[in-house]
């Protein structure tokens, strides 16, 4: 099975930026879409953004205009550029493949922690 490794998290001040990376051990082109999810303390994991193989993107309303998802199929890597970060963006961020029906396809990686705080 394709393994996923997320990286790029850290501590950032409100209004700052981070770029997350998700490196896959196999070909991400075989999946309908790739998505970034996040799980804040005490909350359920939620979808933040996804991108299809054709490059069509979709964003949760709470991040629209601030986050940008992209992918490099040659590197089997998916990125999440996060700008204008807010304390409520604090969470562990994960990536995963998504089926046509929007279901998670792969096992979760370890995630990468993003903390937005002054």
N, C-alpha and C positions, 0 to 999 in steps of 0.2 A: 504494500500500500504506500502511496505517496505520503511522505512526512513533511510537516510544515514547521519552520523555525521563524518566529517573530523576533524583531529587534528594533532598536531605535528609541525606546521609551526612556523616560528620565523625569527629573524635576524641572519644571519650567514655571516662570511667573505668569500671572494672568496677562493676556494679550500677546504672549509669546508664541513661538512656532516649534513644531517637531515634525520630523519625517520618519514614519515607520516603514519597515521593510518586512516582507514575508517571503522567505526563500523556500521553494518546494524542491523535494528530492527527485521529482519526476516532471513529466510534461503536463503543464497546466492547461494546455490547449485542448485536452480531451474533455474538459469540464464545461458545462453550460456557462458558468459564471464563477467568479471568485469574489468573496466578500470579506469585509472587515466587520468584526463584532466587538462589543465591549461589555464588561461586567463590572459595575461599581459595587462597592461594599454593601451587602444587604439587599442587592437588587438582582433581578434576573438578567441573563445575557441578552443583549439586544443587537440587532443588525444596524450598523452605522452607514455602510455604503457597499454597493457591489458594482461589478463591471463584467459585462459579457465578453465572449471571445471576439465579438465584433467591435468592442469598445464602447458599447452603450452603457451609460452610468446611471445609477439611482442612489439617492441620498435620503437619509432620515431628515425630517424637517428641522430637527434641532441642530443639525450640523450643516445644512444646506448653505452654500455661500462661504463657508469657512474651511471645509475639508474638501480635498480632491483625491480621488482614487485613480490609480493608473496601473498599467501592467507592462512588463517587458517579457514577452513570450520566449525570446531567445535566451533569456537568463532565468526563466521560470520563476519570476519574482513579481510580487504585487506590492505596490506602495500606497501609503496614505499620508498625504501632506496635510498637516493640521495647522491652521493659522488662527489668530485671534482666540487663543485657547482661554477657556473659562474654568473656574474651580469645579463646576459640575461636569466637566469632561474627564475628571479624575476617574480612572478605571484601569483594569487590565484589558488590554486590547489583543484580540485574536483574529486570525484569518482562517478561512476555510473555503472549500469548494461548495458550490450550490448546484442542486439539480434543477431541471426544468420546472419542477413544482416548488422550488425554493427551499428544499430540504438540505440540511448539512450532509455532506458526502463523506468527509474524512474524519479521522480522530482529531481531537483538539491538540494543538501544541501547548507549549508552556505559557504562551502569551508574553506580552511585554507591558510593564507597568508604566503608566503615565500619571504623574502627579502634578496638578496645577495649583500652585500655592505661592503666596508672597512671604 
